[in-house]
């Protein structure tokens, strides 16, 4: 009866004394006692026979058997993972294996066969148990009494499981021998948001761009995760620069906003390509993907800068005025492309004569260099006339070809001289000289007129100022009135002409008394066949070997194609009068000008601006028309026009307005004359109006 950990007890007529079982009773009567035993939990199942003879009495034998049956038990405990402190649920990432450790026990009293199984249990609000994959290692095991083992189970939650929705994992440890011996433990779990997205980049992940381009990356986002989510894209760049490219690349982050599960959203990630980036530069744009503060992935876009060509002339610091005989102009060439290239130049179209180099030196993107061109204006051009140089500039292979129009203006080159023929013949009432001014320059000249070297009592009348167009010749409109006591003897006087740029020109001429003198300039310029007249202070008949007509005090001359003096003999004087005539065979040009008298109604009250007249002009079929438009007053004042130079192609016609700005004449009656003078110096049109300026502007 002695077994380890067996605990025996007796009651009734039985007692246990040490190792002896004793029974007390009365003779010839039965004795009854109870023998009890407490078995240890690991008491092996077996039949135990207890037999012993009393050492003192015969027929007092002890004989009984005890059958220890097997008790089947099962026990299971989750070792890990366990909820965080303060939490009751274990969070797991979907689609990722999570290892679970279990302690499995055989609390029974004999060896047993067990099997481990696992299932998911639907949580509240779930229609069915979530899909969970269990990887059980050695699920069937044999354990001895009171033995334990550690089981490993790898659990993978399906990505279809909605996030943060609790459910349970049930692990069952069951006896195969006695299926009623079963233990099930539960783990409360939930799926973590997996932040799974499908990104579709329109155009792919390799993109070619050009400088200054606004690259818009169109991205289609699909939330294939297990929870409502948002995604923020944070771009950064790593660069592989071409040449001396030092451009700075950046892009702003963009966010999708909230996107439902399985929903799709289109977003645009704008990238401003730097204007100064070079061809061949490669930018690797890494787009980090964030959900909140959690980085959930990234995608790469490879960007390559394509070659673009471009050129221009930068005229900001360039002098674009040339002298009439031509001169060098330095032009600044700016590289607008994105690869080091040499500019190549050609003349594009008609226009002024220009000599240009075929090409320049290599210029890096964004940089500038200079070339020198020689520009020659047309021979007939006048000061202020603007011509357009059309120059083509490109890469050596013609890429980036562009025609630049460069306006070039003819600078002023003033030049005048004074000529005369014969003696200045004066009557008692005066007379005008056979003297004239040639404007050999290319600008409109305003000349101041005077006479020096006069004795006391002499007077100068007529205009003190004259306006003369380029290449025009005009008689000097000075009337010199002698003193009444003059004895008629010859002497020298000086005609003084002051040019605003050239200064004073003095020209000596003799004066002599005459019965007949000119009251209008005896200097006639015109075209072949034109009839012009000169007036006298007398109707005294004159004679000449040259052809002319006289009617009263008016002499008429028909111009030929030469320049010469017409000598007019006086009946009572040995000194003849001379008329200088000059005619040319010139292209047939038609000009019809008109002044709008109503435009001058407020003359003097307000500054006069705007159109005051116009000219219809028809060039000859053989050559272009170059002319100068002028408005002058009878006092010799030149009124500034917005457009002075006129150029009309051969066989072409145009209507040109006479526009003035902010003109206020002096008080009094003013005669206003609109003149058109061509490059040959001939007056093509002359129209006048007379107005009284009533009041000075205050």
Buried (B, 14 or more C-beta within 10 A) or exposed (E): BEBEEBEEEBEEBBBBEEEEBEBEEEEEEEEEBEBEBEBBEBBBBEEBEEEEEEEEEEEEEEEEEBEBEBBBBBBBBBEEBEEEEEEEBBBBBBBEEBEBEBBBBBBBBBBBBBBBEBEBBEBEEBEEBBEBEBEBEEBEBEBEBBBEBEBEBEBBBBBEBBBEBBBBBBBBBBBBEBEEBBBBBEBBBBBBBBBBBEBEBEEEEEBEBBBEBEBEBEBEBBBBBBBBBBBBBBBBBEBEBBBEBEBEBEBEEBEBEEBEBEEEBEBEBEBEBBBBBBBBBEBEBEBBBBBEEEEBBBBEBEBBBEBBBBBBBEBEEBEBBBBBEBBEBEBBBBBBBBBBBBBBBBBBEEBBEBEBEEBBEEBBBBEEBEBEBEBBBBEBBBBBBBBEBBBBBBBEEEBBBBEBEBEBBBBBBBBBEBBBBBBBBBBBEBBBBBBBBBBBBBBBBBBBBBBEBBEEEBEBEBBBBBBBBBBBBBBBBBBBBBEEEBEEEEEEBBBBBBBEEBEEBEBEBBBBBBBBBBBBBBBBBBBEEBEBBBBBBBEEEBEBEEEBEBEEBEBEBBBBEEEEBBBBEBEEBEBBBBBBBBBBEBBEBEBBBBBBEEBBEBBBEEEBEEEBBBBBBBBBEEBBBBBBBBBBBEEBBBBEBEEBBBBBEEEEEBEBBBBBEEBBBEEEEBEBBBBBBBBBBBBBBBBEBEBEBEEEEE
